[in-house]
Amino acid sequence: MARIEKLEIGPSEGSVHPSKVHARVKVFGDGPDGPIVQIDTFGSAGREIPGKLSQTIQLNKTTGQELLAILQRAYG
């Protein structure tokens, strides 16, 4: 699990990853960092244990707003 402290925009290069997974989003807490948005991803069908919790990231109010601005620029 990791709580993202800062987002930076990298170069506009990359490729679409072949694995597709399911994710669950949770919103909780109301401390000084604002609500926490947590995204859990689960192992793809090709993993040793498909569907097992794989990765978790958390965003606080600041990093959530940064991500929202990036998504708005990308998708309008």
Biopython code that builds the backbone (N, CA, C, O; Angstrom):
import numpy as np
from Bio.PDB.StructureBuilder import StructureBuilder

atoms = [
    (1, "MET", "N", (0.860, -1.168, 0.000)),
    (1, "MET", "CA", (0.000, 0.000, 0.000)),
    (1, "MET", "C", (0.899, 1.221, 0.000)),
    (1, "MET", "O", (1.962, 1.233, 0.621)),
    (2, "ALA", "N", (0.457, 2.242, -0.703)),
    (2, "ALA", "CA", (1.200, 3.497, -0.715)),
    (2, "ALA", "C", (0.231, 4.666, -0.759)),
    (2, "ALA", "O", (-0.793, 4.626, -1.442)),
    (3, "ARG", "N", (0.577, 5.698, -0.019)),
    (3, "ARG", "CA", (-0.186, 6.944, -0.075)),
    (3, "ARG", "C", (0.602, 7.899, -0.943)),
    (3, "ARG", "O", (1.745, 8.232, -0.631)),
    (4, "ILE", "N", (0.001, 8.335, -2.018)),
    (4, "ILE", "CA", (0.698, 9.207, -2.968)),
    (4, "ILE", "C", (0.804, 10.597, -2.366)),
    (4, "ILE", "O", (-0.194, 11.205, -1.980)),
    (5, "GLU", "N", (2.031, 11.084, -2.294)),
    (5, "GLU", "CA", (2.303, 12.385, -1.693)),
    (5, "GLU", "C", (2.322, 13.500, -2.733)),
    (5, "GLU", "O", (1.936, 14.632, -2.440)),
    (6, "LYS", "N", (2.771, 13.182, -3.954)),
    (6, "LYS", "CA", (2.885, 14.201, -4.998)),
    (6, "LYS", "C", (2.758, 13.523, -6.349)),
    (6, "LYS", "O", (3.265, 12.420, -6.547)),
    (7, "LEU", "N", (2.087, 14.176, -7.267)),
    (7, "LEU", "CA", (1.981, 13.687, -8.645)),
    (7, "LEU", "C", (2.794, 14.591, -9.554)),
    (7, "LEU", "O", (2.799, 15.809, -9.377)),
    (8, "GLU", "N", (3.474, 14.013, -10.515)),
    (8, "GLU", "CA", (4.159, 14.788, -11.545)),
    (8, "GLU", "C", (3.726, 14.250, -12.899)),
    (8, "GLU", "O", (3.446, 13.059, -13.044)),
    (9, "ILE", "N", (3.672, 15.115, -13.867)),
    (9, "ILE", "CA", (3.342, 14.679, -15.218)),
    (9, "ILE", "C", (4.642, 14.295, -15.907)),
    (9, "ILE", "O", (5.592, 15.077, -15.936)),
    (10, "GLY", "N", (4.678, 13.084, -16.462)),
    (10, "GLY", "CA", (5.855, 12.580, -17.169)),
    (10, "GLY", "C", (5.688, 12.778, -18.663)),
    (10, "GLY", "O", (4.714, 13.376, -19.120)),
    (11, "PRO", "N", (6.655, 12.267, -19.422)),
    (11, "PRO", "CA", (6.580, 12.388, -20.875)),
    (11, "PRO", "C", (5.359, 11.671, -21.432)),
    (11, "PRO", "O", (4.880, 10.695, -20.856)),
    (12, "SER", "N", (4.871, 12.158, -22.540)),
    (12, "SER", "CA", (3.663, 11.590, -23.153)),
    (12, "SER", "C", (4.021, 10.394, -24.030)),
    (12, "SER", "O", (3.654, 10.337, -25.204)),
    (13, "GLU", "N", (4.726, 9.459, -23.455)),
    (13, "GLU", "CA", (5.099, 8.231, -24.157)),
    (13, "GLU", "C", (4.619, 7.065, -23.313)),
    (13, "GLU", "O", (4.558, 7.162, -22.087)),
    (14, "GLY", "N", (4.286, 5.987, -23.954)),
    (14, "GLY", "CA", (3.843, 4.815, -23.222)),
    (14, "GLY", "C", (3.096, 3.883, -24.142)),
    (14, "GLY", "O", (2.934, 4.151, -25.333)),
    (15, "SER", "N", (2.647, 2.794, -23.578)),
    (15, "SER", "CA", (1.855, 1.845, -24.350)),
    (15, "SER", "C", (0.769, 1.284, -23.445)),
    (15, "SER", "O", (0.897, 1.282, -22.220)),
    (16, "VAL", "N", (-0.290, 0.816, -24.064)),
    (16, "VAL", "CA", (-1.402, 0.253, -23.315)),
    (16, "VAL", "C", (-0.968, -1.101, -22.771)),
    (16, "VAL", "O", (-0.488, -1.951, -23.520)),
    (17, "HIS", "N", (-1.138, -1.300, -21.467)),
    (17, "HIS", "CA", (-0.755, -2.566, -20.833)),
    (17, "HIS", "C", (-1.718, -3.659, -21.250)),
    (17, "HIS", "O", (-2.925, -3.423, -21.310)),
    (18, "PRO", "N", (-1.211, -4.857, -21.540)),
    (18, "PRO", "CA", (-2.107, -5.922, -22.016)),
    (18, "PRO", "C", (-3.013, -6.513, -20.936)),
    (18, "PRO", "O", (-4.082, -7.034, -21.257)),
    (19, "SER", "N", (-2.611, -6.445, -19.662)),
    (19, "SER", "CA", (-3.429, -7.030, -18.591)),
    (19, "SER", "C", (-4.594, -6.115, -18.250)),
    (19, "SER", "O", (-4.449, -4.894, -18.203)),
    (20, "LYS", "N", (-5.745, -6.721, -18.013)),
    (20, "LYS", "CA", (-6.916, -5.985, -17.565)),
    (20, "LYS", "C", (-7.300, -6.514, -16.199)),
    (20, "LYS", "O", (-7.355, -7.725, -15.983)),
    (21, "VAL", "N", (-7.567, -5.592, -15.269)),
    (21, "VAL", "CA", (-7.906, -5.988, -13.901)),
    (21, "VAL", "C", (-9.139, -5.238, -13.440)),
    (21, "VAL", "O", (-9.568, -4.268, -14.064)),
    (22, "HIS", "N", (-9.699, -5.700, -12.343)),
    (22, "HIS", "CA", (-10.797, -4.996, -11.687)),
    (22, "HIS", "C", (-10.217, -4.171, -10.562)),
    (22, "HIS", "O", (-9.168, -4.498, -10.007)),
    (23, "ALA", "N", (-10.913, -3.094, -10.229)),
    (23, "ALA", "CA", (-10.485, -2.227, -9.136)),
    (23, "ALA", "C", (-11.685, -1.868, -8.281)),
    (23, "ALA", "O", (-12.828, -1.887, -8.737)),
    (24, "ARG", "N", (-11.398, -1.538, -7.025)),
    (24, "ARG", "CA", (-12.433, -1.083, -6.091)),
    (24, "ARG", "C", (-11.970, 0.266, -5.550)),
    (24, "ARG", "O", (-10.801, 0.439, -5.204)),
    (25, "VAL", "N", (-12.890, 1.211, -5.480)),
    (25, "VAL", "CA", (-12.589, 2.545, -4.962)),
    (25, "VAL", "C", (-13.347, 2.741, -3.655)),
    (25, "VAL", "O", (-14.537, 2.443, -3.560)),
    (26, "LYS", "N", (-12.634, 3.251, -2.644)),
    (26, "LYS", "CA", (-13.243, 3.543, -1.342)),
    (26, "LYS", "C", (-12.939, 4.993, -0.993)),
    (26, "LYS", "O", (-11.879, 5.509, -1.347)),
    (27, "VAL", "N", (-13.849, 5.642, -0.313)),
    (27, "VAL", "CA", (-13.637, 7.000, 0.201)),
    (27, "VAL", "C", (-13.922, 6.948, 1.691)),
    (27, "VAL", "O", (-14.989, 6.504, 2.115)),
    (28, "PHE", "N", (-12.943, 7.412, 2.496)),
    (28, "PHE", "CA", (-13.123, 7.351, 3.947)),
    (28, "PHE", "C", (-12.291, 8.435, 4.625)),
    (28, "PHE", "O", (-11.401, 9.028, 4.017)),
    (29, "GLY", "N", (-12.596, 8.675, 5.881)),
    (29, "GLY", "CA", (-11.826, 9.603, 6.708)),
    (29, "GLY", "C", (-12.180, 11.053, 6.439)),
    (29, "GLY", "O", (-12.641, 11.408, 5.354)),
    (30, "ASP", "N", (-11.958, 11.877, 7.438)),
    (30, "ASP", "CA", (-12.208, 13.310, 7.289)),
    (30, "ASP", "C", (-11.193, 14.106, 8.102)),
    (30, "ASP", "O", (-11.522, 15.153, 8.660)),
    (31, "GLY", "N", (-9.959, 13.609, 8.168)),
    (31, "GLY", "CA", (-8.904, 14.265, 8.928)),
    (31, "GLY", "C", (-8.403, 15.529, 8.246)),
    (31, "GLY", "O", (-9.047, 16.038, 7.329)),
    (32, "PRO", "N", (-7.275, 16.029, 8.683)),
    (32, "PRO", "CA", (-6.731, 17.277, 8.149)),
    (32, "PRO", "C", (-6.365, 17.210, 6.662)),
    (32, "PRO", "O", (-6.296, 18.242, 5.994)),
    (33, "ASP", "N", (-6.133, 16.006, 6.149)),
    (33, "ASP", "CA", (-5.816, 15.861, 4.722)),
    (33, "ASP", "C", (-7.063, 15.709, 3.874)),
    (33, "ASP", "O", (-6.963, 15.467, 2.671)),
    (34, "GLY", "N", (-8.230, 15.846, 4.472)),
    (34, "GLY", "CA", (-9.472, 15.665, 3.731)),
    (34, "GLY", "C", (-9.775, 14.192, 3.587)),
    (34, "GLY", "O", (-9.037, 13.362, 4.117)),
    (35, "PRO", "N", (-10.835, 13.843, 2.887)),
    (35, "PRO", "CA", (-11.140, 12.434, 2.706)),
    (35, "PRO", "C", (-10.011, 11.744, 1.936)),
    (35, "PRO", "O", (-9.330, 12.363, 1.119)),
    (36, "ILE", "N", (-9.832, 10.471, 2.208)),
    (36, "ILE", "CA", (-8.860, 9.645, 1.495)),
    (36, "ILE", "C", (-9.606, 8.822, 0.457)),
    (36, "ILE", "O", (-10.611, 8.183, 0.769)),
    (37, "VAL", "N", (-9.113, 8.837, -0.779)),
    (37, "VAL", "CA", (-9.648, 7.981, -1.833)),
    (37, "VAL", "C", (-8.645, 6.841, -1.997)),
    (37, "VAL", "O", (-7.464, 7.071, -2.260)),
    (38, "GLN", "N", (-9.125, 5.626, -1.842)),
    (38, "GLN", "CA", (-8.264, 4.447, -1.954)),
    (38, "GLN", "C", (-8.697, 3.634, -3.157)),
    (38, "GLN", "O", (-9.884, 3.371, -3.347)),
    (39, "ILE", "N", (-7.731, 3.240, -3.967)),
    (39, "ILE", "CA", (-7.991, 2.399, -5.137)),
    (39, "ILE", "C", (-7.243, 1.086, -4.932)),
    (39, "ILE", "O", (-6.018, 1.068, -4.814)),
    (40, "ASP", "N", (-7.993, -0.007, -4.892)),
    (40, "ASP", "CA", (-7.423, -1.349, -4.769)),
    (40, "ASP", "C", (-7.545, -2.033, -6.123)),
    (40, "ASP", "O", (-8.612, -2.003, -6.736)),
    (41, "THR", "N", (-6.460, -2.653, -6.599)),
    (41, "THR", "CA", (-6.543, -3.440, -7.825)),
    (41, "THR", "C", (-6.378, -4.910, -7.469)),
    (41, "THR", "O", (-5.743, -5.258, -6.474)),
    (42, "PHE", "N", (-6.958, -5.759, -8.295)),
    (42, "PHE", "CA", (-6.968, -7.197, -8.036)),
    (42, "PHE", "C", (-6.303, -7.920, -9.196)),
    (42, "PHE", "O", (-6.413, -7.494, -10.346)),
    (43, "GLY", "N", (-5.614, -9.015, -8.893)),
    (43, "GLY", "CA", (-4.840, -9.762, -9.876)),
    (43, "GLY", "C", (-5.641, -10.156, -11.107)),
    (43, "GLY", "O", (-6.819, -10.505, -11.025)),
    (44, "SER", "N", (-4.969, -10.089, -12.245)),
    (44, "SER", "CA", (-5.605, -10.450, -13.515)),
    (44, "SER", "C", (-5.778, -11.961, -13.611)),
    (44, "SER", "O", (-5.266, -12.718, -12.786)),
    (45, "ALA", "N", (-6.501, -12.372, -14.622)),
    (45, "ALA", "CA", (-6.797, -13.798, -14.818)),
    (45, "ALA", "C", (-5.525, -14.625, -14.987)),
    (45, "ALA", "O", (-5.521, -15.815, -14.675)),
    (46, "GLY", "N", (-4.454, -14.016, -15.474)),
    (46, "GLY", "CA", (-3.207, -14.740, -15.709)),
    (46, "GLY", "C", (-2.309, -14.862, -14.489)),
    (46, "GLY", "O", (-1.263, -15.505, -14.568)),
    (47, "ARG", "N", (-2.680, -14.270, -13.374)),
    (47, "ARG", "CA", (-1.852, -14.323, -12.163)),
    (47, "ARG", "C", (-1.974, -15.676, -11.477)),
    (47, "ARG", "O", (-2.905, -16.438, -11.740)),
    (48, "GLU", "N", (-1.024, -15.964, -10.595)),
    (48, "GLU", "CA", (-1.048, -17.229, -9.864)),
    (48, "GLU", "C", (-2.330, -17.362, -9.043)),
    (48, "GLU", "O", (-2.930, -18.435, -8.981)),
    (49, "ILE", "N", (-2.745, -16.247, -8.409)),
    (49, "ILE", "CA", (-4.017, -16.239, -7.672)),
    (49, "ILE", "C", (-4.877, -15.121, -8.261)),
    (49, "ILE", "O", (-4.839, -13.995, -7.766)),
    (50, "PRO", "N", (-5.653, -15.411, -9.312)),
    (50, "PRO", "CA", (-6.490, -14.388, -9.926)),
    (50, "PRO", "C", (-7.464, -13.793, -8.907)),
    (50, "PRO", "O", (-8.010, -14.510, -8.069)),
    (51, "GLY", "N", (-7.675, -12.499, -8.986)),
    (51, "GLY", "CA", (-8.636, -11.839, -8.116)),
    (51, "GLY", "C", (-8.104, -11.461, -6.748)),
    (51, "GLY", "O", (-8.817, -10.835, -5.964)),
    (52, "LYS", "N", (-6.854, -11.831, -6.441)),
    (52, "LYS", "CA", (-6.261, -11.485, -5.144)),
    (52, "LYS", "C", (-5.887, -10.008, -5.141)),
    (52, "LYS", "O", (-5.423, -9.479, -6.151)),
    (53, "LEU", "N", (-6.091, -9.339, -4.000)),
    (53, "LEU", "CA", (-5.696, -7.939, -3.880)),
    (53, "LEU", "C", (-4.241, -7.803, -4.278)),
    (53, "LEU", "O", (-3.378, -8.505, -3.752)),
    (54, "SER", "N", (-3.970, -6.901, -5.204)),
    (54, "SER", "CA", (-2.643, -6.787, -5.773)),
    (54, "SER", "C", (-1.952, -5.499, -5.343)),
    (54, "SER", "O", (-0.845, -5.537, -4.806)),
    (55, "GLN", "N", (-2.590, -4.375, -5.572)),
    (55, "GLN", "CA", (-1.995, -3.081, -5.244)),
    (55, "GLN", "C", (-3.052, -2.168, -4.653)),
    (55, "GLN", "O", (-4.237, -2.267, -4.972)),
    (56, "THR", "N", (-2.594, -1.270, -3.780)),
    (56, "THR", "CA", (-3.470, -0.272, -3.184)),
    (56, "THR", "C", (-2.757, 1.067, -3.227)),
    (56, "THR", "O", (-1.595, 1.175, -2.837)),
    (57, "ILE", "N", (-3.462, 2.091, -3.705)),
    (57, "ILE", "CA", (-2.924, 3.446, -3.622)),
    (57, "ILE", "C", (-3.959, 4.324, -2.932)),
    (57, "ILE", "O", (-5.162, 4.078, -3.013)),
    (58, "GLN", "N", (-3.463, 5.350, -2.255)),
    (58, "GLN", "CA", (-4.350, 6.284, -1.571)),
    (58, "GLN", "C", (-4.015, 7.702, -2.007)),
    (58, "GLN", "O", (-2.850, 8.052, -2.198)),
    (59, "LEU", "N", (-5.055, 8.509, -2.160)),
    (59, "LEU", "CA", (-4.922, 9.923, -2.502)),
    (59, "LEU", "C", (-5.563, 10.744, -1.391)),
    (59, "LEU", "O", (-6.653, 10.417, -0.922)),
    (60, "ASN", "N", (-4.884, 11.814, -0.971)),
    (60, "ASN", "CA", (-5.506, 12.738, -0.034)),
    (60, "ASN", "C", (-6.159, 13.856, -0.843)),
    (60, "ASN", "O", (-6.198, 13.781, -2.071)),
    (61, "LYS", "N", (-6.661, 14.866, -0.193)),
    (61, "LYS", "CA", (-7.370, 15.924, -0.907)),
    (61, "LYS", "C", (-6.477, 16.599, -1.940)),
    (61, "LYS", "O", (-6.914, 16.851, -3.063)),
    (62, "THR", "N", (-5.237, 16.893, -1.579)),
    (62, "THR", "CA", (-4.324, 17.595, -2.497)),
    (62, "THR", "C", (-4.004, 16.749, -3.720)),
    (62, "THR", "O", (-4.134, 17.222, -4.849)),
    (63, "THR", "N", (-3.582, 15.491, -3.509)),
    (63, "THR", "CA", (-3.219, 14.658, -4.660)),
    (63, "THR", "C", (-4.458, 14.259, -5.463)),
    (63, "THR", "O", (-4.368, 14.054, -6.674)),
    (64, "GLY", "N", (-5.599, 14.150, -4.807)),
    (64, "GLY", "CA", (-6.837, 13.890, -5.533)),
    (64, "GLY", "C", (-7.185, 15.039, -6.473)),
    (64, "GLY", "O", (-7.608, 14.817, -7.607)),
    (65, "GLN", "N", (-7.005, 16.260, -5.996)),
    (65, "GLN", "CA", (-7.268, 17.427, -6.842)),
    (65, "GLN", "C", (-6.264, 17.509, -7.991)),
    (65, "GLN", "O", (-6.620, 17.892, -9.105)),
    (66, "GLU", "N", (-4.998, 17.143, -7.715)),
    (66, "GLU", "CA", (-3.993, 17.120, -8.784)),
    (66, "GLU", "C", (-4.385, 16.106, -9.863)),
    (66, "GLU", "O", (-4.315, 16.402, -11.056)),
    (67, "LEU", "N", (-4.798, 14.907, -9.432)),
    (67, "LEU", "CA", (-5.205, 13.881, -10.390)),
    (67, "LEU", "C", (-6.440, 14.321, -11.160)),
    (67, "LEU", "O", (-6.526, 14.088, -12.366)),
    (68, "LEU", "N", (-7.396, 14.952, -10.492)),
    (68, "LEU", "CA", (-8.597, 15.439, -11.161)),
    (68, "LEU", "C", (-8.237, 16.434, -12.266)),
    (68, "LEU", "O", (-8.798, 16.369, -13.360)),
    (69, "ALA", "N", (-7.311, 17.349, -11.991)),
    (69, "ALA", "CA", (-6.882, 18.326, -12.999)),
    (69, "ALA", "C", (-6.236, 17.625, -14.199)),
    (69, "ALA", "O", (-6.465, 18.012, -15.345)),
    (70, "ILE", "N", (-5.434, 16.599, -13.934)),
    (70, "ILE", "CA", (-4.800, 15.843, -15.025)),
    (70, "ILE", "C", (-5.858, 15.137, -15.851)),
    (70, "ILE", "O", (-5.795, 15.165, -17.080)),
    (71, "LEU", "N", (-6.835, 14.500, -15.203)),
    (71, "LEU", "CA", (-7.904, 13.800, -15.923)),
    (71, "LEU", "C", (-8.740, 14.771, -16.743)),
    (71, "LEU", "O", (-9.136, 14.454, -17.865)),
    (72, "GLN", "N", (-9.012, 15.951, -16.194)),
    (72, "GLN", "CA", (-9.803, 16.952, -16.944)),
    (72, "GLN", "C", (-9.044, 17.410, -18.193)),
    (72, "GLN", "O", (-9.643, 17.602, -19.251)),
    (73, "ARG", "N", (-7.723, 17.585, -18.066)),
    (73, "ARG", "CA", (-6.934, 17.974, -19.249)),
    (73, "ARG", "C", (-6.917, 16.856, -20.278)),
    (73, "ARG", "O", (-6.967, 17.120, -21.479)),
    (74, "ALA", "N", (-6.846, 15.615, -19.823)),
    (74, "ALA", "CA", (-6.766, 14.480, -20.736)),
    (74, "ALA", "C", (-8.090, 14.184, -21.413)),
    (74, "ALA", "O", (-8.116, 13.881, -22.606)),
    (75, "TYR", "N", (-9.201, 14.264, -20.670)),
    (75, "TYR", "CA", (-10.493, 13.847, -21.194)),
    (75, "TYR", "C", (-11.481, 14.977, -21.435)),
    (75, "TYR", "O", (-12.565, 14.759, -21.976)),
    (76, "GLY", "N", (-11.104, 16.187, -21.029)),
    (76, "GLY", "CA", (-11.981, 17.337, -21.258)),
    (76, "GLY", "C", (-13.132, 17.447, -20.313)),
    (76, "GLY", "O", (-13.930, 18.378, -20.419)),
]
sb = StructureBuilder()
sb.init_structure("model")
sb.init_model(0)
sb.init_chain("A")
sb.init_seg("    ")
for serial, (resi, resn, name, xyz) in enumerate(atoms, 1):
    if name == "N":
        sb.init_residue(resn, " ", resi, " ")
    sb.init_atom(name, np.array(xyz, "f"), 0.0, 1.0, " ", f" {name:<3s}", serial, name[0])
structure = sb.get_structure()
